[in-house]
Amino acid sequence: MSVTKATILALVITASVPSFRRAGLGFTDAGTAFAKDEISEEQLKAIHAEKKLSVREMPADAIPEGVDTAPLDRYLAHPATKAAQEKATPAKKTESTTAKAGTKASKDTGAENAGA
C-alpha cells in the first residue's frame, strides 16, 4: 500500500502577506500544505510564534483548492515515505488480470475481423 493523501495529516500554513519565509520554509497568502511529519518541533514553534502566519491542521485529502500542495506532493512521492508506509501496512494481494485482458482483446479483435 502506498502513502495517500487520506492517510497523511497536513498542516496548511497561510501568510498574511503574498510571500513569506520562516523556519527555512516558504509560505504564501493562498496557503501552503506540508505533511505534519515533515516539519520539526523547532520549525513548528517558530511558525506558531510568527504573527504573519496561521496554521491549520487537517487530513491531506481535505485541503481546499488554491492551496499550494507542492511540498506535500513531494513528501508523498519520496521513496522513504512510501517505504515507511509499506512497512506499517502490509500490501494487499491482488489477482492478476493480464490473461483476462489479453483474452478479451483477442475476442474483440476476432469479432472486428469477422465483420470486415
Secondary structure as GFF3:
##gff-version 3
##sequence-region A 1 116
A	DSSP	three_ten_helix	5	7	.	.	.	ID=ss1
A	DSSP	beta_strand	9	15	.	.	.	ID=ss2
A	DSSP	beta_strand	19	22	.	.	.	ID=ss3
A	DSSP	beta_strand	25	28	.	.	.	ID=ss4
A	DSSP	beta_strand	32	35	.	.	.	ID=ss5
A	DSSP	three_ten_helix	36	38	.	.	.	ID=ss6
A	DSSP	alpha_helix	41	49	.	.	.	ID=ss7
A	DSSP	beta_strand	53	59	.	.	.	ID=ss8
A	DSSP	three_ten_helix	60	62	.	.	.	ID=ss9
A	DSSP	alpha_helix	70	77	.	.	.	ID=ss10
A	DSSP	alpha_helix	79	88	.	.	.	ID=ss11
A	DSSP	alpha_helix	98	115	.	.	.	ID=ss12
###
